[in-house]
Amino acid sequence: MAETNQAPAFDLEVEQSHKWYRRPDVLVPVILVVLGLSLLATVPAPSGRFTSQFSPGRDVAFGWDYFFHLLPQMLRGLYTTARATVLGFLIAATLGLVFALLRRSQNRFVSLPVAFIIEFIRSTPILVQMFFAQVLVRSVDWVSLNPIVILFLVLGIHYATYASEAYRAGINSVPKGQWEAAIALNLDPITKWTRIIVPQAIPNVLPTLGNYLVAAFKDAPIGDAVLSTAGVLFFANTIRAEDFRPVEPYLLIGVGFLLVSLPAAWLVRRLEAHIAYERG
Amino acid sequence: MRTNAAEPGLNDLSEKGAASVRFRSVDKAFGPLTVLEDLHLDVEPGERVVIIGPSGSGKTTILRVTMTLEHIDAGTIEVGGQHLYHEPTASGTLKAASEKHIRKVRSNIGMVFQHFNLFPHMSAIENVMLAPVKVHGVSRDEAQHRGMELLDKVGLKEHANHTPGQLSGGQKQRVAIARALATSPSVMLFDEVTSALDPELVGDVLNVLRDIAEEGRTTMMLVTHEMGFAREIADRILMFDKGRVVESGPPSQVLDDPQEARTRSFLGAVAEH
Protein backbone atom coordinates (compact mmCIF):
# COMPACT_ATOMS: atom_id res chain seq x y z
CA MET A 1 0.00 0.00 0.00
CA ALA A 2 3.00 2.25 0.49
CA GLU A 3 3.69 2.46 -3.22
CA THR A 4 0.40 4.21 -3.88
CA ASN A 5 1.60 7.13 -1.78
CA GLN A 6 3.54 8.85 -4.53
CA ALA A 7 0.55 8.68 -6.88
CA PRO A 8 -1.48 11.88 -7.05
CA ALA A 9 -4.69 12.41 -5.12
CA PHE A 10 -6.61 9.60 -3.51
CA ASP A 11 -6.41 6.53 -5.66
CA LEU A 12 -6.25 4.04 -2.79
CA GLU A 13 -8.45 1.11 -3.64
CA VAL A 14 -11.20 0.75 -1.06
CA GLU A 15 -11.26 -2.91 -0.12
CA GLN A 16 -14.06 -4.79 1.48
CA SER A 17 -13.41 -4.89 5.19
CA HIS A 18 -13.14 -8.20 6.98
CA LYS A 19 -16.60 -8.43 8.34
CA TRP A 20 -17.53 -11.79 9.72
CA TYR A 21 -20.35 -12.17 7.20
CA ARG A 22 -17.99 -11.47 4.32
CA ARG A 23 -15.31 -13.93 5.29
CA PRO A 24 -15.25 -17.04 3.07
CA ASP A 25 -14.28 -19.38 5.90
CA VAL A 26 -17.42 -18.41 7.78
CA LEU A 27 -19.66 -17.93 4.77
CA VAL A 28 -18.93 -21.18 2.94
CA PRO A 29 -20.10 -23.55 5.69
CA VAL A 30 -23.09 -21.33 6.45
CA ILE A 31 -24.10 -21.11 2.79
CA LEU A 32 -23.58 -24.86 2.31
CA VAL A 33 -25.79 -25.66 5.26
CA VAL A 34 -28.47 -23.15 4.28
CA LEU A 35 -28.40 -24.22 0.63
CA GLY A 36 -28.42 -27.89 1.49
CA LEU A 37 -31.25 -27.53 3.92
CA SER A 38 -33.21 -25.27 1.56
CA LEU A 39 -32.77 -27.79 -1.22
CA LEU A 40 -34.04 -30.42 1.17
CA ALA A 41 -37.04 -28.22 1.80
CA THR A 42 -37.96 -27.84 -1.87
CA VAL A 43 -37.64 -31.46 -3.01
CA PRO A 44 -41.06 -33.16 -2.78
CA ALA A 45 -41.58 -35.33 0.23
CA PRO A 46 -41.41 -39.10 -0.16
CA SER A 47 -44.60 -41.07 0.36
CA GLY A 48 -45.41 -41.42 3.98
CA ARG A 49 -45.87 -45.20 3.98
CA PHE A 50 -43.37 -47.39 5.68
CA THR A 51 -43.57 -51.16 5.06
CA SER A 52 -41.48 -54.16 5.92
CA GLN A 53 -40.96 -57.23 3.75
CA PHE A 54 -38.63 -58.73 6.30
CA SER A 55 -40.01 -61.22 8.78
CA PRO A 56 -37.49 -62.09 11.45
CA GLY A 57 -38.01 -64.90 13.83
CA ARG A 58 -39.98 -64.05 16.93
CA ASP A 59 -37.31 -65.23 19.31
CA VAL A 60 -34.67 -62.82 18.05
CA ALA A 61 -34.62 -59.62 20.20
CA PHE A 62 -32.14 -57.76 18.04
CA GLY A 63 -30.63 -58.40 14.63
CA TRP A 64 -28.14 -56.32 12.67
CA ASP A 65 -29.55 -57.59 9.35
CA TYR A 66 -32.94 -56.26 10.25
CA PHE A 67 -31.42 -53.05 11.62
CA PHE A 68 -29.66 -52.23 8.34
CA HIS A 69 -32.61 -53.42 6.32
CA LEU A 70 -34.65 -50.60 7.92
CA LEU A 71 -32.05 -47.91 7.23
CA PRO A 72 -33.42 -46.54 3.90
CA GLN A 73 -36.90 -46.17 5.36
CA MET A 74 -35.54 -44.46 8.45
CA LEU A 75 -33.67 -41.99 6.22
CA ARG A 76 -36.93 -41.20 4.42
CA GLY A 77 -38.55 -40.41 7.74
CA LEU A 78 -35.54 -38.39 8.84
CA TYR A 79 -35.78 -36.41 5.63
CA THR A 80 -39.38 -35.45 6.37
CA THR A 81 -38.47 -34.47 9.91
CA ALA A 82 -35.49 -32.38 8.75
CA ARG A 83 -37.59 -30.65 6.12
CA ALA A 84 -40.19 -29.56 8.66
CA THR A 85 -37.40 -28.41 10.99
CA VAL A 86 -35.73 -26.29 8.33
CA LEU A 87 -38.94 -24.61 7.21
CA GLY A 88 -39.94 -24.04 10.84
CA PHE A 89 -36.57 -22.62 11.65
CA LEU A 90 -36.60 -20.20 8.72
CA ILE A 91 -39.87 -18.88 10.17
CA ALA A 92 -38.38 -18.80 13.68
CA ALA A 93 -35.26 -16.87 12.63
CA THR A 94 -37.24 -14.17 10.78
CA LEU A 95 -40.27 -13.94 13.05
CA GLY A 96 -37.94 -13.94 16.07
CA LEU A 97 -36.22 -10.76 14.87
CA VAL A 98 -39.62 -9.17 14.21
CA PHE A 99 -40.79 -10.14 17.72
CA ALA A 100 -37.58 -8.73 19.24
CA LEU A 101 -37.95 -5.41 17.42
CA LEU A 102 -41.68 -5.11 18.21
CA ARG A 103 -40.98 -5.84 21.86
CA ARG A 104 -38.54 -2.92 21.92
CA SER A 105 -41.18 -0.59 20.48
CA GLN A 106 -41.74 2.70 22.29
CA ASN A 107 -45.47 2.15 21.79
CA ARG A 108 -46.81 0.15 24.72
CA PHE A 109 -49.83 -0.99 22.74
CA VAL A 110 -47.33 -2.86 20.58
CA SER A 111 -44.62 -3.89 23.04
CA LEU A 112 -46.85 -5.20 25.86
CA PRO A 113 -49.02 -7.57 23.77
CA VAL A 114 -45.91 -8.86 21.99
CA ALA A 115 -44.16 -9.40 25.32
CA PHE A 116 -47.24 -11.27 26.57
CA ILE A 117 -47.41 -13.48 23.47
CA ILE A 118 -43.71 -14.31 23.75
CA GLU A 119 -43.94 -15.19 27.43
CA PHE A 120 -47.13 -17.19 26.91
CA ILE A 121 -45.72 -19.31 24.10
CA ARG A 122 -42.38 -19.76 25.85
CA SER A 123 -43.99 -21.00 29.03
CA THR A 124 -46.35 -23.56 27.50
CA PRO A 125 -45.16 -26.94 26.19
CA ILE A 126 -44.80 -27.39 22.45
CA LEU A 127 -46.66 -30.71 22.78
CA VAL A 128 -49.76 -28.89 24.02
CA GLN A 129 -49.35 -26.21 21.33
CA MET A 130 -49.23 -28.94 18.70
CA PHE A 131 -52.54 -30.43 19.88
CA PHE A 132 -54.03 -26.94 20.09
CA ALA A 133 -52.98 -26.11 16.53
CA GLN A 134 -54.48 -29.37 15.28
CA VAL A 135 -57.81 -28.70 17.00
CA LEU A 136 -57.79 -25.13 15.79
CA VAL A 137 -57.22 -26.12 12.15
CA ARG A 138 -59.88 -28.83 12.30
CA SER A 139 -62.47 -26.53 13.83
CA VAL A 140 -62.12 -23.79 11.25
CA ASP A 141 -63.94 -24.80 8.08
CA TRP A 142 -62.17 -22.59 5.59
CA VAL A 143 -58.69 -23.61 6.72
CA SER A 144 -57.28 -26.86 5.47
CA LEU A 145 -53.63 -27.45 6.20
CA ASN A 146 -51.38 -30.38 5.50
CA PRO A 147 -50.17 -31.81 8.86
CA ILE A 148 -46.58 -31.08 7.81
CA VAL A 149 -47.53 -27.41 7.39
CA ILE A 150 -49.08 -27.34 10.86
CA LEU A 151 -45.91 -28.94 12.20
CA PHE A 152 -43.50 -26.40 10.78
CA LEU A 153 -45.77 -23.47 11.61
CA VAL A 154 -45.95 -24.56 15.26
CA LEU A 155 -42.20 -25.21 15.36
CA GLY A 156 -41.57 -21.83 13.73
CA ILE A 157 -43.76 -19.81 16.08
CA HIS A 158 -42.60 -21.70 19.15
CA TYR A 159 -38.92 -21.21 18.39
CA ALA A 160 -39.49 -17.63 17.19
CA THR A 161 -40.23 -16.71 20.81
CA TYR A 162 -36.94 -18.25 21.93
CA ALA A 163 -35.07 -16.68 19.03
CA SER A 164 -36.57 -13.29 19.89
CA GLU A 165 -35.05 -13.49 23.36
CA ALA A 166 -31.70 -14.36 21.79
CA TYR A 167 -31.98 -11.40 19.40
CA ARG A 168 -32.96 -9.17 22.30
CA ALA A 169 -29.87 -10.18 24.26
CA GLY A 170 -27.75 -9.68 21.13
CA ILE A 171 -29.18 -6.20 20.56
CA ASN A 172 -28.68 -5.25 24.21
CA SER A 173 -25.06 -6.38 24.01
CA VAL A 174 -24.26 -3.71 21.40
CA PRO A 175 -22.33 -1.10 23.44
CA LYS A 176 -24.05 2.16 24.41
CA GLY A 177 -21.39 4.14 22.54
CA GLN A 178 -22.56 2.65 19.24
CA TRP A 179 -26.10 3.92 19.81
CA GLU A 180 -24.75 7.33 20.75
CA ALA A 181 -22.52 7.48 17.68
CA ALA A 182 -25.62 6.73 15.58
CA ILE A 183 -27.36 9.74 17.16
CA ALA A 184 -24.30 11.96 16.78
CA LEU A 185 -24.12 11.10 13.07
CA ASN A 186 -27.87 11.75 12.86
CA LEU A 187 -28.49 8.32 11.31
CA ASP A 188 -32.10 7.53 10.47
CA PRO A 189 -33.63 4.53 12.29
CA ILE A 190 -33.38 2.20 9.27
CA THR A 191 -29.67 2.91 8.71
CA LYS A 192 -29.03 2.66 12.44
CA TRP A 193 -30.63 -0.77 12.66
CA THR A 194 -29.46 -2.26 9.36
CA ARG A 195 -25.91 -0.89 9.34
CA ILE A 196 -24.95 -0.51 12.99
CA ILE A 197 -27.04 -2.49 15.45
CA VAL A 198 -28.12 -5.70 13.69
CA PRO A 199 -24.69 -6.40 12.08
CA GLN A 200 -23.12 -6.19 15.55
CA ALA A 201 -25.90 -8.14 17.26
CA ILE A 202 -26.07 -11.08 14.83
CA PRO A 203 -22.64 -12.58 15.66
CA ASN A 204 -23.71 -12.74 19.31
CA VAL A 205 -26.95 -14.44 18.34
CA LEU A 206 -25.75 -17.01 15.78
CA PRO A 207 -24.48 -19.68 18.22
CA THR A 208 -27.71 -19.50 20.21
CA LEU A 209 -29.77 -19.75 17.03
CA GLY A 210 -27.70 -22.77 16.00
CA ASN A 211 -28.48 -24.47 19.30
CA TYR A 212 -32.18 -23.73 18.83
CA LEU A 213 -32.03 -25.28 15.36
CA VAL A 214 -30.77 -28.52 16.92
CA ALA A 215 -33.40 -28.26 19.67
CA ALA A 216 -36.17 -27.69 17.11
CA PHE A 217 -34.98 -30.75 15.20
CA LYS A 218 -35.34 -32.84 18.33
CA ASP A 219 -38.82 -31.45 18.95
CA ALA A 220 -40.02 -32.14 15.39
CA PRO A 221 -41.03 -35.80 16.07
CA ILE A 222 -43.78 -34.45 18.35
CA GLY A 223 -45.53 -33.75 15.04
CA ASP A 224 -45.38 -37.47 14.20
CA ALA A 225 -47.02 -38.34 17.49
CA VAL A 226 -49.72 -35.66 17.42
CA LEU A 227 -50.36 -34.89 13.75
CA SER A 228 -49.22 -38.21 12.21
CA THR A 229 -46.68 -36.52 9.98
CA ALA A 230 -44.49 -39.13 8.31
CA GLY A 231 -41.25 -38.43 10.11
CA VAL A 232 -38.79 -40.70 11.92
CA LEU A 233 -40.98 -41.44 14.89
CA PHE A 234 -43.89 -42.35 12.62
CA PHE A 235 -41.54 -44.71 10.81
CA ALA A 236 -40.56 -46.47 14.03
CA ASN A 237 -44.16 -46.67 15.23
CA THR A 238 -45.28 -48.17 11.91
CA ILE A 239 -42.56 -50.81 11.89
CA ARG A 240 -43.30 -51.75 15.48
CA ALA A 241 -46.97 -52.15 14.65
CA GLU A 242 -46.32 -54.23 11.53
CA ASP A 243 -43.39 -56.42 12.62
CA PHE A 244 -43.72 -56.32 16.41
CA ARG A 245 -39.99 -55.47 16.50
CA PRO A 246 -39.54 -52.23 18.45
CA VAL A 247 -35.85 -52.38 19.38
CA GLU A 248 -34.25 -51.94 15.96
CA PRO A 249 -36.39 -49.03 14.61
CA TYR A 250 -36.20 -46.97 17.79
CA LEU A 251 -32.46 -47.56 18.09
CA LEU A 252 -32.13 -46.65 14.43
CA ILE A 253 -33.83 -43.27 14.80
CA GLY A 254 -31.50 -42.58 17.71
CA VAL A 255 -28.62 -43.13 15.30
CA GLY A 256 -30.39 -40.91 12.75
CA PHE A 257 -30.61 -38.01 15.19
CA LEU A 258 -27.00 -38.47 16.15
CA LEU A 259 -25.98 -38.31 12.48
CA VAL A 260 -27.56 -34.88 12.15
CA SER A 261 -27.06 -33.38 15.61
CA LEU A 262 -23.36 -34.10 16.01
CA PRO A 263 -22.23 -32.27 12.83
CA ALA A 264 -24.66 -29.45 13.62
CA ALA A 265 -23.27 -29.04 17.14
CA TRP A 266 -19.75 -29.10 15.67
CA LEU A 267 -20.69 -26.32 13.21
CA VAL A 268 -22.14 -24.21 16.00
CA ARG A 269 -18.96 -24.59 18.04
CA ARG A 270 -16.85 -23.59 15.02
CA LEU A 271 -19.01 -20.53 14.55
CA GLU A 272 -18.59 -19.62 18.22
CA ALA A 273 -14.83 -19.98 17.95
CA HIS A 274 -14.80 -17.80 14.83
CA ILE A 275 -16.80 -15.09 16.49
CA ALA A 276 -14.58 -15.19 19.56
CA TYR A 277 -11.61 -14.83 17.21
CA GLU A 278 -13.19 -11.89 15.40
CA ARG A 279 -13.66 -10.19 18.73
CA GLY A 280 -9.96 -10.63 19.38
CA MET B 1 -33.40 -1.06 2.39
CA ARG B 2 -33.65 2.62 1.74
CA THR B 3 -31.76 4.15 -1.11
CA ASN B 4 -29.58 7.19 -0.92
CA ALA B 5 -32.48 9.57 -1.17
CA ALA B 6 -31.83 12.04 1.60
CA GLU B 7 -34.48 13.64 3.73
CA PRO B 8 -35.39 17.16 2.77
CA GLY B 9 -33.30 19.71 4.59
CA LEU B 10 -30.52 17.27 5.29
CA ASN B 11 -28.84 16.93 1.93
CA ASP B 12 -26.87 20.13 1.86
CA LEU B 13 -23.31 19.26 2.79
CA SER B 14 -21.76 22.49 1.58
CA GLU B 15 -19.99 24.59 4.19
CA LYS B 16 -22.66 26.15 6.35
CA GLY B 17 -20.20 28.13 8.40
CA ALA B 18 -19.98 28.26 12.16
CA ALA B 19 -23.14 28.62 14.19
CA SER B 20 -23.98 30.04 17.58
CA VAL B 21 -25.21 27.94 20.49
CA ARG B 22 -27.47 29.50 23.11
CA PHE B 23 -28.51 27.90 26.36
CA ARG B 24 -31.39 29.52 28.25
CA SER B 25 -32.43 28.40 31.75
CA VAL B 26 -31.38 24.83 31.00
CA ASP B 27 -32.01 22.31 33.77
CA LYS B 28 -30.99 18.68 33.74
CA ALA B 29 -31.17 16.16 36.55
CA PHE B 30 -30.54 12.43 36.76
CA GLY B 31 -33.04 11.36 39.40
CA PRO B 32 -32.25 13.32 42.56
CA LEU B 33 -28.91 14.50 41.16
CA THR B 34 -28.97 17.93 39.54
CA VAL B 35 -26.28 18.18 36.85
CA LEU B 36 -27.26 21.42 35.10
CA GLU B 37 -29.06 24.18 36.96
CA ASP B 38 -30.48 27.25 35.28
CA LEU B 39 -27.67 27.31 32.74
CA HIS B 40 -27.37 30.42 30.60
CA LEU B 41 -24.60 30.36 28.05
CA ASP B 42 -23.98 32.02 24.70
CA VAL B 43 -21.38 30.55 22.38
CA GLU B 44 -20.73 32.80 19.39
CA PRO B 45 -20.24 31.50 15.84
CA GLY B 46 -16.66 30.31 15.41
CA GLU B 47 -15.91 30.70 19.10
CA ARG B 48 -13.78 28.06 20.82
CA VAL B 49 -15.03 27.41 24.30
CA VAL B 50 -13.18 25.07 26.64
CA ILE B 51 -15.12 23.77 29.61
CA ILE B 52 -13.12 22.74 32.66
CA GLY B 53 -14.15 21.56 36.09
CA PRO B 54 -14.09 18.61 38.46
CA SER B 55 -15.66 15.33 37.41
CA GLY B 56 -19.37 15.24 38.11
CA SER B 57 -19.60 18.99 37.62
CA GLY B 58 -21.91 18.60 34.61
CA LYS B 59 -19.41 19.73 32.00
CA THR B 60 -19.82 16.63 29.84
CA THR B 61 -23.60 16.88 30.24
CA ILE B 62 -23.55 20.27 28.47
CA LEU B 63 -22.14 18.54 25.40
CA ARG B 64 -24.44 15.54 25.73
CA VAL B 65 -27.63 17.61 25.89
CA THR B 66 -26.41 19.67 22.92
CA MET B 67 -25.98 16.41 20.95
CA THR B 68 -29.41 15.22 22.26
CA LEU B 69 -27.82 12.14 23.82
CA GLU B 70 -29.62 13.26 26.98
CA HIS B 71 -32.71 15.42 26.83
CA ILE B 72 -33.01 18.56 28.92
CA ASP B 73 -35.66 18.87 31.65
CA ALA B 74 -36.35 22.59 31.20
CA GLY B 75 -35.14 25.63 29.28
CA THR B 76 -34.18 25.97 25.64
CA ILE B 77 -31.13 25.38 23.47
CA GLU B 78 -30.71 27.15 20.13
CA VAL B 79 -28.19 26.09 17.52
CA GLY B 80 -27.61 28.54 14.68
CA GLY B 81 -30.74 30.42 15.72
CA GLN B 82 -32.95 27.33 15.57
CA HIS B 83 -34.46 25.78 18.66
CA LEU B 84 -33.16 22.26 19.20
CA TYR B 85 -35.80 20.86 21.55
CA HIS B 86 -38.66 23.14 20.55
CA GLU B 87 -40.57 24.19 17.48
CA PRO B 88 -42.25 27.57 17.17
CA THR B 89 -46.01 27.30 16.72
CA ALA B 90 -48.15 29.57 14.56
CA SER B 91 -49.06 31.70 17.57
CA GLY B 92 -45.39 32.30 18.36
CA THR B 93 -45.14 30.06 21.41
CA LEU B 94 -42.91 27.01 21.62
CA LYS B 95 -43.92 23.39 21.65
CA ALA B 96 -41.84 20.23 22.11
CA ALA B 97 -40.01 19.46 18.89
CA SER B 98 -40.88 16.51 16.69
CA GLU B 99 -38.23 13.89 15.99
CA LYS B 100 -38.04 15.28 12.45
CA HIS B 101 -37.31 18.79 13.71
CA ILE B 102 -34.64 17.55 16.13
CA ARG B 103 -32.98 15.59 13.34
CA LYS B 104 -32.91 18.63 11.09
CA VAL B 105 -31.28 20.90 13.69
CA ARG B 106 -29.03 18.09 14.91
CA SER B 107 -27.54 17.69 11.43
CA ASN B 108 -25.57 20.90 12.15
CA ILE B 109 -23.84 19.33 15.15
CA GLY B 110 -20.96 16.87 15.27
CA MET B 111 -19.47 15.13 18.27
CA VAL B 112 -16.26 13.29 19.11
CA PHE B 113 -16.35 10.96 22.10
CA GLN B 114 -13.85 10.06 24.78
CA HIS B 115 -14.02 6.40 23.75
CA PHE B 116 -14.15 7.06 19.97
CA ASN B 117 -17.29 4.92 19.38
CA LEU B 118 -16.14 3.96 15.91
CA PHE B 119 -18.17 1.24 14.21
CA PRO B 120 -15.91 -1.80 14.70
CA HIS B 121 -17.33 -3.78 11.77
CA MET B 122 -16.47 -1.07 9.22
CA SER B 123 -13.14 0.16 7.90
CA ALA B 124 -11.95 3.69 8.63
CA ILE B 125 -13.17 5.01 5.28
CA GLU B 126 -16.55 3.27 5.67
CA ASN B 127 -16.94 4.88 9.08
CA VAL B 128 -16.30 8.27 7.53
CA MET B 129 -18.54 7.69 4.49
CA LEU B 130 -21.59 6.30 6.27
CA ALA B 131 -23.37 9.50 7.34
CA PRO B 132 -22.71 11.48 4.14
CA VAL B 133 -24.05 8.60 2.01
CA LYS B 134 -26.94 7.43 4.20
CA VAL B 135 -28.08 10.67 5.81
CA HIS B 136 -27.08 13.38 3.37
CA GLY B 137 -27.58 11.52 0.09
CA VAL B 138 -24.04 12.09 -1.18
CA SER B 139 -22.95 9.66 -3.92
CA ARG B 140 -20.54 6.93 -2.84
CA ASP B 141 -17.80 8.25 -5.12
CA GLU B 142 -18.07 11.75 -3.81
CA ALA B 143 -18.28 10.59 -0.21
CA GLN B 144 -15.25 8.37 -0.71
CA HIS B 145 -13.24 11.19 -2.27
CA ARG B 146 -14.13 13.57 0.52
CA GLY B 147 -13.59 10.83 3.11
CA MET B 148 -10.07 10.21 1.79
CA GLU B 149 -9.39 13.94 1.95
CA LEU B 150 -10.45 13.99 5.58
CA LEU B 151 -8.41 10.91 6.45
CA ASP B 152 -5.45 12.57 4.73
CA LYS B 153 -6.04 15.67 6.81
CA VAL B 154 -5.86 13.63 10.03
CA GLY B 155 -2.78 11.80 8.69
CA LEU B 156 -4.41 8.41 8.19
CA LYS B 157 -4.92 8.10 4.44
CA GLU B 158 -2.90 4.89 4.30
CA HIS B 159 -5.09 3.38 7.06
CA ALA B 160 -8.34 3.93 5.16
CA ASN B 161 -9.01 0.22 4.78
CA HIS B 162 -8.12 -0.74 8.33
CA THR B 163 -10.83 -1.57 10.81
CA PRO B 164 -10.78 0.14 14.21
CA GLY B 165 -9.37 -3.05 15.75
CA GLN B 166 -6.23 -2.60 13.64
CA LEU B 167 -5.65 1.02 14.75
CA SER B 168 -4.07 2.51 17.86
CA GLY B 169 -6.12 4.66 20.21
CA GLY B 170 -4.78 7.90 18.77
CA GLN B 171 -5.48 6.70 15.23
CA LYS B 172 -9.02 5.66 16.20
CA GLN B 173 -9.67 9.07 17.66
CA ARG B 174 -8.42 10.80 14.51
CA VAL B 175 -10.71 8.60 12.39
CA ALA B 176 -13.55 9.55 14.73
CA ILE B 177 -12.75 13.24 14.19
CA ALA B 178 -12.71 12.71 10.41
CA ARG B 179 -16.06 10.93 10.70
CA ALA B 180 -17.56 13.82 12.65
CA LEU B 181 -16.17 16.35 10.14
CA ALA B 182 -17.55 14.43 7.16
CA THR B 183 -20.97 16.06 7.45
CA SER B 184 -19.44 19.57 7.75
CA PRO B 185 -21.10 20.41 11.06
CA SER B 186 -21.41 24.04 12.17
CA VAL B 187 -20.82 23.09 15.78
CA MET B 188 -18.31 20.49 16.95
CA LEU B 189 -18.39 18.99 20.42
CA PHE B 190 -15.28 17.32 21.83
CA ASP B 191 -15.85 15.28 24.98
CA GLU B 192 -12.53 14.58 26.70
CA VAL B 193 -11.17 13.30 23.40
CA THR B 194 -7.65 12.68 24.71
CA SER B 195 -8.53 11.22 28.12
CA ALA B 196 -8.54 7.59 26.96
CA LEU B 197 -5.24 7.86 25.06
CA ASP B 198 -1.70 6.93 25.99
CA PRO B 199 0.25 10.14 26.71
CA GLU B 200 2.49 9.81 23.65
CA LEU B 201 -0.56 9.61 21.35
CA VAL B 202 -2.25 12.76 22.66
CA GLY B 203 -0.11 15.11 20.56
CA ASP B 204 -1.35 13.86 17.17
CA VAL B 205 -4.98 14.30 18.19
CA LEU B 206 -4.37 17.79 19.58
CA ASN B 207 -2.65 18.74 16.30
CA VAL B 208 -5.79 17.77 14.41
CA LEU B 209 -7.88 19.89 16.78
CA ARG B 210 -5.51 22.83 16.21
CA ASP B 211 -6.01 22.48 12.46
CA ILE B 212 -9.78 22.53 12.84
CA ALA B 213 -9.53 25.56 15.11
CA GLU B 214 -7.31 27.39 12.63
CA GLU B 215 -9.74 26.84 9.79
CA GLY B 216 -12.33 28.55 11.93
CA ARG B 217 -15.26 27.05 10.07
CA THR B 218 -16.89 25.51 13.10
CA THR B 219 -17.83 26.56 16.57
CA MET B 220 -15.95 24.32 19.00
CA MET B 221 -16.98 23.29 22.47
CA LEU B 222 -14.37 21.19 24.22
CA VAL B 223 -14.29 19.44 27.54
CA THR B 224 -10.69 18.65 28.40
CA HIS B 225 -8.21 18.18 31.20
CA GLU B 226 -5.28 19.32 29.05
CA MET B 227 -4.79 22.77 30.58
CA GLY B 228 -1.88 23.72 28.34
CA PHE B 229 -3.94 22.93 25.26
CA ALA B 230 -6.96 24.73 26.69
CA ARG B 231 -4.88 27.86 27.19
CA GLU B 232 -3.60 27.68 23.63
CA ILE B 233 -6.84 26.99 21.78
CA ALA B 234 -9.61 28.60 23.84
CA ASP B 235 -11.20 31.97 23.18
CA ARG B 236 -12.97 31.51 26.46
CA ILE B 237 -12.70 29.12 29.36
CA LEU B 238 -15.68 28.15 31.48
CA MET B 239 -15.04 26.85 34.96
CA PHE B 240 -17.88 24.56 35.88
CA ASP B 241 -18.89 23.23 39.27
CA LYS B 242 -22.05 21.63 40.61
CA GLY B 243 -24.06 22.33 37.47
CA ARG B 244 -23.23 26.01 37.30
CA VAL B 245 -20.69 28.24 35.57
CA VAL B 246 -18.41 29.40 38.38
CA GLU B 247 -16.14 31.57 36.31
CA SER B 248 -15.84 32.50 32.66
CA GLY B 249 -13.30 34.47 30.70
CA PRO B 250 -10.25 34.34 28.44
CA PRO B 251 -7.55 31.82 29.39
CA SER B 252 -5.23 34.53 30.71
CA GLN B 253 -7.86 35.49 33.24
CA VAL B 254 -9.37 32.16 34.29
CA LEU B 255 -6.16 30.14 34.29
CA ASP B 256 -3.66 32.77 35.46
CA ASP B 257 -5.69 35.08 37.61
CA PRO B 258 -8.78 33.16 38.81
CA GLN B 259 -11.20 35.25 40.81
CA GLU B 260 -13.12 32.43 42.42
CA ALA B 261 -11.80 30.25 45.23
CA ARG B 262 -13.36 27.17 43.59
CA THR B 263 -11.41 27.79 40.37
CA ARG B 264 -8.17 28.27 42.29
CA SER B 265 -8.57 25.03 44.24
CA PHE B 266 -9.45 23.10 41.05
CA LEU B 267 -6.47 24.49 39.13
CA GLY B 268 -4.26 23.74 42.11
CA ALA B 269 -5.45 20.13 42.15
CA VAL B 270 -4.91 19.75 38.40
CA ALA B 271 -1.43 21.34 38.56
CA GLU B 272 -0.27 18.77 41.10
CA HIS B 273 -0.32 16.04 38.46
Interface residues (C-beta under 8 A of the other chain):
Chain A: M1 A2 N5 F10 L12 E13 V14 E15 S17 H18 K19 W20 P175 G177 Q178 E180 A181 I183 A184 L185 N186 L187 D188 I190 T191 T194 R195 I196 P199 Q200 G280
Chain B: M1 R2 E7 L10 M67 T68 L69 R103 R106 S107 I109 G110 M111 F113 H115 F116 N117 L118 F119 P120 H121 M122 S123 I125 E126 L130 A131 K134 V135 Q144 H145 M148 E149 D152 K157 E158 A160 N161 T163 G165 R179 A180 T183
